Amino acid sequence: MDVVGTILLLILIVFLISRVAHFFNDTKHKLNEIDRKVEEIQEYIANKEDN
């Protein structure tokens, strides 16, 4: 049973690391999207001030 428990623990650790990596990757994509939206708003404001 000790070997089975060790294998299950290893699988759990790999799964948790995978989930954390996906979370950070998704967060990175969302931050990039927010940055793009902020740039669009700044361009819109700059164009509106020019008119």
mmCIF file of the N, C-alpha and C atoms, coordinates in Angstrom:
data_MODEL
# 
_entry.id   MODEL 
# 
loop_
_atom_site.group_PDB 
_atom_site.id 
_atom_site.type_symbol 
_atom_site.label_atom_id 
_atom_site.label_alt_id 
_atom_site.label_comp_id 
_atom_site.label_asym_id 
_atom_site.label_entity_id 
_atom_site.label_seq_id 
_atom_site.pdbx_PDB_ins_code 
_atom_site.Cartn_x 
_atom_site.Cartn_y 
_atom_site.Cartn_z 
_atom_site.occupancy 
_atom_site.B_iso_or_equiv 
_atom_site.pdbx_formal_charge 
_atom_site.auth_seq_id 
_atom_site.auth_comp_id 
_atom_site.auth_asym_id 
_atom_site.auth_atom_id 
_atom_site.pdbx_PDB_model_num 
ATOM 1   N N  . MET A 1 1  ? 0.835   -1.195 0.000   1.00 0.00 ? 1  MET A N  1 
ATOM 2   C CA . MET A 1 1  ? 0.000   0.000  0.000   1.00 0.00 ? 1  MET A CA 1 
ATOM 3   C C  . MET A 1 1  ? 0.871   1.246  0.000   1.00 0.00 ? 1  MET A C  1 
ATOM 4   N N  . ASP A 1 2  ? 2.089   1.119  0.485   1.00 0.00 ? 2  ASP A N  1 
ATOM 5   C CA . ASP A 1 2  ? 2.975   2.281  0.552   1.00 0.00 ? 2  ASP A CA 1 
ATOM 6   C C  . ASP A 1 2  ? 3.337   2.770  -0.849  1.00 0.00 ? 2  ASP A C  1 
ATOM 7   N N  . VAL A 1 3  ? 3.554   1.849  -1.775  1.00 0.00 ? 3  VAL A N  1 
ATOM 8   C CA . VAL A 1 3  ? 3.907   2.213  -3.153  1.00 0.00 ? 3  VAL A CA 1 
ATOM 9   C C  . VAL A 1 3  ? 2.725   2.901  -3.831  1.00 0.00 ? 3  VAL A C  1 
ATOM 10  N N  . VAL A 1 4  ? 1.526   2.364  -3.623  1.00 0.00 ? 4  VAL A N  1 
ATOM 11  C CA . VAL A 1 4  ? 0.325   2.948  -4.223  1.00 0.00 ? 4  VAL A CA 1 
ATOM 12  C C  . VAL A 1 4  ? 0.108   4.357  -3.675  1.00 0.00 ? 4  VAL A C  1 
ATOM 13  N N  . GLY A 1 5  ? 0.279   4.530  -2.394  1.00 0.00 ? 5  GLY A N  1 
ATOM 14  C CA . GLY A 1 5  ? 0.126   5.851  -1.787  1.00 0.00 ? 5  GLY A CA 1 
ATOM 15  C C  . GLY A 1 5  ? 1.137   6.844  -2.327  1.00 0.00 ? 5  GLY A C  1 
ATOM 16  N N  . THR A 1 6  ? 2.358   6.407  -2.520  1.00 0.00 ? 6  THR A N  1 
ATOM 17  C CA . THR A 1 6  ? 3.397   7.279  -3.067  1.00 0.00 ? 6  THR A CA 1 
ATOM 18  C C  . THR A 1 6  ? 3.068   7.683  -4.500  1.00 0.00 ? 6  THR A C  1 
ATOM 19  N N  . ILE A 1 7  ? 2.592   6.734  -5.287  1.00 0.00 ? 7  ILE A N  1 
ATOM 20  C CA . ILE A 1 7  ? 2.221   7.036  -6.676  1.00 0.00 ? 7  ILE A CA 1 
ATOM 21  C C  . ILE A 1 7  ? 1.057   8.019  -6.714  1.00 0.00 ? 7  ILE A C  1 
ATOM 22  N N  . LEU A 1 8  ? 0.056   7.797  -5.867  1.00 0.00 ? 8  LEU A N  1 
ATOM 23  C CA . LEU A 1 8  ? -1.082  8.717  -5.812  1.00 0.00 ? 8  LEU A CA 1 
ATOM 24  C C  . LEU A 1 8  ? -0.647  10.112 -5.371  1.00 0.00 ? 8  LEU A C  1 
ATOM 25  N N  . LEU A 1 9  ? 0.256   10.189 -4.421  1.00 0.00 ? 9  LEU A N  1 
ATOM 26  C CA . LEU A 1 9  ? 0.765   11.484 -3.969  1.00 0.00 ? 9  LEU A CA 1 
ATOM 27  C C  . LEU A 1 9  ? 1.513   12.188 -5.094  1.00 0.00 ? 9  LEU A C  1 
ATOM 28  N N  . LEU A 1 10 ? 2.312   11.449 -5.833  1.00 0.00 ? 10 LEU A N  1 
ATOM 29  C CA . LEU A 1 10 ? 3.050   12.020 -6.961  1.00 0.00 ? 10 LEU A CA 1 
ATOM 30  C C  . LEU A 1 10 ? 2.090   12.547 -8.025  1.00 0.00 ? 10 LEU A C  1 
ATOM 31  N N  . ILE A 1 11 ? 1.056   11.773 -8.337  1.00 0.00 ? 11 ILE A N  1 
ATOM 32  C CA . ILE A 1 11 ? 0.054   12.206 -9.320  1.00 0.00 ? 11 ILE A CA 1 
ATOM 33  C C  . ILE A 1 11 ? -0.660  13.458 -8.823  1.00 0.00 ? 11 ILE A C  1 
ATOM 34  N N  . LEU A 1 12 ? -0.995  13.510 -7.550  1.00 0.00 ? 12 LEU A N  1 
ATOM 35  C CA . LEU A 1 12 ? -1.653  14.685 -6.975  1.00 0.00 ? 12 LEU A CA 1 
ATOM 36  C C  . LEU A 1 12 ? -0.762  15.918 -7.075  1.00 0.00 ? 12 LEU A C  1 
ATOM 37  N N  . ILE A 1 13 ? 0.508   15.771 -6.776  1.00 0.00 ? 13 ILE A N  1 
ATOM 38  C CA . ILE A 1 13 ? 1.449   16.898 -6.846  1.00 0.00 ? 13 ILE A CA 1 
ATOM 39  C C  . ILE A 1 13 ? 1.568   17.398 -8.282  1.00 0.00 ? 13 ILE A C  1 
ATOM 40  N N  . VAL A 1 14 ? 1.695   16.487 -9.249  1.00 0.00 ? 14 VAL A N  1 
ATOM 41  C CA . VAL A 1 14 ? 1.785   16.881 -10.661 1.00 0.00 ? 14 VAL A CA 1 
ATOM 42  C C  . VAL A 1 14 ? 0.507   17.595 -11.086 1.00 0.00 ? 14 VAL A C  1 
ATOM 43  N N  . PHE A 1 15 ? -0.642  17.086 -10.661 1.00 0.00 ? 15 PHE A N  1 
ATOM 44  C CA . PHE A 1 15 ? -1.919  17.710 -10.996 1.00 0.00 ? 15 PHE A CA 1 
ATOM 45  C C  . PHE A 1 15 ? -1.998  19.125 -10.427 1.00 0.00 ? 15 PHE A C  1 
ATOM 46  N N  . LEU A 1 16 ? -1.614  19.306 -9.172  1.00 0.00 ? 16 LEU A N  1 
ATOM 47  C CA . LEU A 1 16 ? -1.672  20.629 -8.554  1.00 0.00 ? 16 LEU A CA 1 
ATOM 48  C C  . LEU A 1 16 ? -0.727  21.612 -9.239  1.00 0.00 ? 16 LEU A C  1 
ATOM 49  N N  . ILE A 1 17 ? 0.469   21.160 -9.579  1.00 0.00 ? 17 ILE A N  1 
ATOM 50  C CA . ILE A 1 17 ? 1.409   22.030 -10.295 1.00 0.00 ? 17 ILE A CA 1 
ATOM 51  C C  . ILE A 1 17 ? 0.820   22.426 -11.651 1.00 0.00 ? 17 ILE A C  1 
ATOM 52  N N  . SER A 1 18 ? 0.188   21.495 -12.328 1.00 0.00 ? 18 SER A N  1 
ATOM 53  C CA . SER A 1 18 ? -0.434  21.773 -13.617 1.00 0.00 ? 18 SER A CA 1 
ATOM 54  C C  . SER A 1 18 ? -1.542  22.812 -13.480 1.00 0.00 ? 18 SER A C  1 
ATOM 55  N N  . ARG A 1 19 ? -2.367  22.675 -12.443 1.00 0.00 ? 19 ARG A N  1 
ATOM 56  C CA . ARG A 1 19 ? -3.471  23.624 -12.247 1.00 0.00 ? 19 ARG A CA 1 
ATOM 57  C C  . ARG A 1 19 ? -2.938  25.023 -11.942 1.00 0.00 ? 19 ARG A C  1 
ATOM 58  N N  . VAL A 1 20 ? -1.911  25.116 -11.130 1.00 0.00 ? 20 VAL A N  1 
ATOM 59  C CA . VAL A 1 20 ? -1.323  26.422 -10.807 1.00 0.00 ? 20 VAL A CA 1 
ATOM 60  C C  . VAL A 1 20 ? -0.736  27.049 -12.067 1.00 0.00 ? 20 VAL A C  1 
ATOM 61  N N  . ALA A 1 21 ? -0.062  26.255 -12.894 1.00 0.00 ? 21 ALA A N  1 
ATOM 62  C CA . ALA A 1 21 ? 0.516   26.773 -14.138 1.00 0.00 ? 21 ALA A CA 1 
ATOM 63  C C  . ALA A 1 21 ? -0.578  27.279 -15.075 1.00 0.00 ? 21 ALA A C  1 
ATOM 64  N N  . HIS A 1 22 ? -1.670  26.546 -15.195 1.00 0.00 ? 22 HIS A N  1 
ATOM 65  C CA . HIS A 1 22 ? -2.774  26.999 -16.034 1.00 0.00 ? 22 HIS A CA 1 
ATOM 66  C C  . HIS A 1 22 ? -3.390  28.277 -15.480 1.00 0.00 ? 22 HIS A C  1 
ATOM 67  N N  . PHE A 1 23 ? -3.505  28.379 -14.157 1.00 0.00 ? 23 PHE A N  1 
ATOM 68  C CA . PHE A 1 23 ? -4.054  29.583 -13.538 1.00 0.00 ? 23 PHE A CA 1 
ATOM 69  C C  . PHE A 1 23 ? -3.204  30.796 -13.878 1.00 0.00 ? 23 PHE A C  1 
ATOM 70  N N  . PHE A 1 24 ? -1.879  30.671 -13.734 1.00 0.00 ? 24 PHE A N  1 
ATOM 71  C CA . PHE A 1 24 ? -0.999  31.799 -14.021 1.00 0.00 ? 24 PHE A CA 1 
ATOM 72  C C  . PHE A 1 24 ? -1.020  32.145 -15.505 1.00 0.00 ? 24 PHE A C  1 
ATOM 73  N N  . ASN A 1 25 ? -1.093  31.150 -16.369 1.00 0.00 ? 25 ASN A N  1 
ATOM 74  C CA . ASN A 1 25 ? -1.157  31.401 -17.807 1.00 0.00 ? 25 ASN A CA 1 
ATOM 75  C C  . ASN A 1 25 ? -2.437  32.151 -18.157 1.00 0.00 ? 25 ASN A C  1 
ATOM 76  N N  . ASP A 1 26 ? -3.567  31.730 -17.576 1.00 0.00 ? 26 ASP A N  1 
ATOM 77  C CA . ASP A 1 26 ? -4.841  32.403 -17.820 1.00 0.00 ? 26 ASP A CA 1 
ATOM 78  C C  . ASP A 1 26 ? -4.801  33.828 -17.287 1.00 0.00 ? 26 ASP A C  1 
ATOM 79  N N  . THR A 1 27 ? -4.200  34.025 -16.120 1.00 0.00 ? 27 THR A N  1 
ATOM 80  C CA . THR A 1 27 ? -4.079  35.360 -15.541 1.00 0.00 ? 27 THR A CA 1 
ATOM 81  C C  . THR A 1 27 ? -3.249  36.254 -16.447 1.00 0.00 ? 27 THR A C  1 
ATOM 82  N N  . LYS A 1 28 ? -2.191  35.710 -17.014 1.00 0.00 ? 28 LYS A N  1 
ATOM 83  C CA . LYS A 1 28 ? -1.336  36.475 -17.930 1.00 0.00 ? 28 LYS A CA 1 
ATOM 84  C C  . LYS A 1 28 ? -2.142  36.929 -19.143 1.00 0.00 ? 28 LYS A C  1 
ATOM 85  N N  . HIS A 1 29 ? -2.954  36.030 -19.708 1.00 0.00 ? 29 HIS A N  1 
ATOM 86  C CA . HIS A 1 29 ? -3.767  36.386 -20.865 1.00 0.00 ? 29 HIS A CA 1 
ATOM 87  C C  . HIS A 1 29 ? -4.786  37.469 -20.507 1.00 0.00 ? 29 HIS A C  1 
ATOM 88  N N  . LYS A 1 30 ? -5.395  37.369 -19.343 1.00 0.00 ? 30 LYS A N  1 
ATOM 89  C CA . LYS A 1 30 ? -6.373  38.376 -18.928 1.00 0.00 ? 30 LYS A CA 1 
ATOM 90  C C  . LYS A 1 30 ? -5.714  39.730 -18.710 1.00 0.00 ? 30 LYS A C  1 
ATOM 91  N N  . LEU A 1 31 ? -4.521  39.752 -18.124 1.00 0.00 ? 31 LEU A N  1 
ATOM 92  C CA . LEU A 1 31 ? -3.808  41.014 -17.928 1.00 0.00 ? 31 LEU A CA 1 
ATOM 93  C C  . LEU A 1 31 ? -3.430  41.641 -19.267 1.00 0.00 ? 31 LEU A C  1 
ATOM 94  N N  . ASN A 1 32 ? -3.016  40.830 -20.225 1.00 0.00 ? 32 ASN A N  1 
ATOM 95  C CA . ASN A 1 32 ? -2.708  41.353 -21.556 1.00 0.00 ? 32 ASN A CA 1 
ATOM 96  C C  . ASN A 1 32 ? -3.952  41.938 -22.215 1.00 0.00 ? 32 ASN A C  1 
ATOM 97  N N  . GLU A 1 33 ? -5.090  41.288 -22.018 1.00 0.00 ? 33 GLU A N  1 
ATOM 98  C CA . GLU A 1 33 ? -6.343  41.799 -22.573 1.00 0.00 ? 33 GLU A CA 1 
ATOM 99  C C  . GLU A 1 33 ? -6.716  43.132 -21.924 1.00 0.00 ? 33 GLU A C  1 
ATOM 100 N N  . ILE A 1 34 ? -6.531  43.242 -20.623 1.00 0.00 ? 34 ILE A N  1 
ATOM 101 C CA . ILE A 1 34 ? -6.820  44.495 -19.923 1.00 0.00 ? 34 ILE A CA 1 
ATOM 102 C C  . ILE A 1 34 ? -5.898  45.599 -20.416 1.00 0.00 ? 34 ILE A C  1 
ATOM 103 N N  . ASP A 1 35 ? -4.613  45.289 -20.597 1.00 0.00 ? 35 ASP A N  1 
ATOM 104 C CA . ASP A 1 35 ? -3.670  46.281 -21.119 1.00 0.00 ? 35 ASP A CA 1 
ATOM 105 C C  . ASP A 1 35 ? -4.096  46.765 -22.500 1.00 0.00 ? 35 ASP A C  1 
ATOM 106 N N  . ARG A 1 36 ? -4.540  45.855 -23.339 1.00 0.00 ? 36 ARG A N  1 
ATOM 107 C CA . ARG A 1 36 ? -4.984  46.219 -24.684 1.00 0.00 ? 36 ARG A CA 1 
ATOM 108 C C  . ARG A 1 36 ? -6.204  47.135 -24.616 1.00 0.00 ? 36 ARG A C  1 
ATOM 109 N N  . LYS A 1 37 ? -7.135  46.838 -23.714 1.00 0.00 ? 37 LYS A N  1 
ATOM 110 C CA . LYS A 1 37 ? -8.326  47.675 -23.564 1.00 0.00 ? 37 LYS A CA 1 
ATOM 111 C C  . LYS A 1 37 ? -7.947  49.073 -23.072 1.00 0.00 ? 37 LYS A C  1 
ATOM 112 N N  . VAL A 1 38 ? -7.007  49.155 -22.136 1.00 0.00 ? 38 VAL A N  1 
ATOM 113 C CA . VAL A 1 38 ? -6.565  50.453 -21.622 1.00 0.00 ? 38 VAL A CA 1 
ATOM 114 C C  . VAL A 1 38 ? -5.939  51.275 -22.749 1.00 0.00 ? 38 VAL A C  1 
ATOM 115 N N  . GLU A 1 39 ? -5.129  50.631 -23.583 1.00 0.00 ? 39 GLU A N  1 
ATOM 116 C CA . GLU A 1 39 ? -4.521  51.332 -24.716 1.00 0.00 ? 39 GLU A CA 1 
ATOM 117 C C  . GLU A 1 39 ? -5.589  51.823 -25.694 1.00 0.00 ? 39 GLU A C  1 
ATOM 118 N N  . GLU A 1 40 ? -6.616  51.023 -25.930 1.00 0.00 ? 40 GLU A N  1 
ATOM 119 C CA . GLU A 1 40 ? -7.703  51.443 -26.815 1.00 0.00 ? 40 GLU A CA 1 
ATOM 120 C C  . GLU A 1 40 ? -8.423  52.656 -26.243 1.00 0.00 ? 40 GLU A C  1 
ATOM 121 N N  . ILE A 1 41 ? -8.656  52.661 -24.946 1.00 0.00 ? 41 ILE A N  1 
ATOM 122 C CA . ILE A 1 41 ? -9.324  53.793 -24.300 1.00 0.00 ? 41 ILE A CA 1 
ATOM 123 C C  . ILE A 1 41 ? -8.456  55.039 -24.393 1.00 0.00 ? 41 ILE A C  1 
ATOM 124 N N  . GLN A 1 42 ? -7.153  54.887 -24.166 1.00 0.00 ? 42 GLN A N  1 
ATOM 125 C CA . GLN A 1 42 ? -6.250  56.033 -24.264 1.00 0.00 ? 42 GLN A CA 1 
ATOM 126 C C  . GLN A 1 42 ? -6.231  56.593 -25.683 1.00 0.00 ? 42 GLN A C  1 
ATOM 127 N N  . GLU A 1 43 ? -6.214  55.723 -26.688 1.00 0.00 ? 43 GLU A N  1 
ATOM 128 C CA . GLU A 1 43 ? -6.253  56.181 -28.077 1.00 0.00 ? 43 GLU A CA 1 
ATOM 129 C C  . GLU A 1 43 ? -7.564  56.895 -28.369 1.00 0.00 ? 43 GLU A C  1 
ATOM 130 N N  . TYR A 1 44 ? -8.670  56.367 -27.873 1.00 0.00 ? 44 TYR A N  1 
ATOM 131 C CA . TYR A 1 44 ? -9.976  56.985 -28.086 1.00 0.00 ? 44 TYR A CA 1 
ATOM 132 C C  . TYR A 1 44 ? -10.013 58.375 -27.469 1.00 0.00 ? 44 TYR A C  1 
ATOM 133 N N  . ILE A 1 45 ? -9.493  58.505 -26.251 1.00 0.00 ? 45 ILE A N  1 
ATOM 134 C CA . ILE A 1 45 ? -9.471  59.808 -25.574 1.00 0.00 ? 45 ILE A CA 1 
ATOM 135 C C  . ILE A 1 45 ? -8.574  60.782 -26.331 1.00 0.00 ? 45 ILE A C  1 
ATOM 136 N N  . ALA A 1 46 ? -7.413  60.316 -26.780 1.00 0.00 ? 46 ALA A N  1 
ATOM 137 C CA . ALA A 1 46 ? -6.498  61.185 -27.526 1.00 0.00 ? 46 ALA A CA 1 
ATOM 138 C C  . ALA A 1 46 ? -7.139  61.643 -28.831 1.00 0.00 ? 46 ALA A C  1 
ATOM 139 N N  . ASN A 1 47 ? -7.837  60.754 -29.524 1.00 0.00 ? 47 ASN A N  1 
ATOM 140 C CA . ASN A 1 47 ? -8.508  61.124 -30.773 1.00 0.00 ? 47 ASN A CA 1 
ATOM 141 C C  . ASN A 1 47 ? -9.656  62.083 -30.517 1.00 0.00 ? 47 ASN A C  1 
ATOM 142 N N  . LYS A 1 48 ? -10.342 61.905 -29.420 1.00 0.00 ? 48 LYS A N  1 
ATOM 143 C CA . LYS A 1 48 ? -11.465 62.778 -29.092 1.00 0.00 ? 48 LYS A CA 1 
ATOM 144 C C  . LYS A 1 48 ? -10.964 64.181 -28.745 1.00 0.00 ? 48 LYS A C  1 
ATOM 145 N N  . GLU A 1 49 ? -9.813  64.276 -28.067 1.00 0.00 ? 49 GLU A N  1 
ATOM 146 C CA . GLU A 1 49 ? -9.242  65.575 -27.717 1.00 0.00 ? 49 GLU A CA 1 
ATOM 147 C C  . GLU A 1 49 ? -8.745  66.310 -28.957 1.00 0.00 ? 49 GLU A C  1 
ATOM 148 N N  . ASP A 1 50 ? -8.292  65.568 -29.975 1.00 0.00 ? 50 ASP A N  1 
ATOM 149 C CA . ASP A 1 50 ? -7.805  66.192 -31.206 1.00 0.00 ? 50 ASP A CA 1 
ATOM 150 C C  . ASP A 1 50 ? -8.936  66.843 -31.986 1.00 0.00 ? 50 ASP A C  1 
ATOM 151 N N  . ASN A 1 51 ? -10.141 66.330 -31.853 1.00 0.00 ? 51 ASN A N  1 
ATOM 152 C CA . ASN A 1 51 ? -11.281 66.874 -32.617 1.00 0.00 ? 51 ASN A CA 1 
ATOM 153 C C  . ASN A 1 51 ? -11.835 68.060 -31.970 1.00 0.00 ? 51 ASN A C  1 
# 
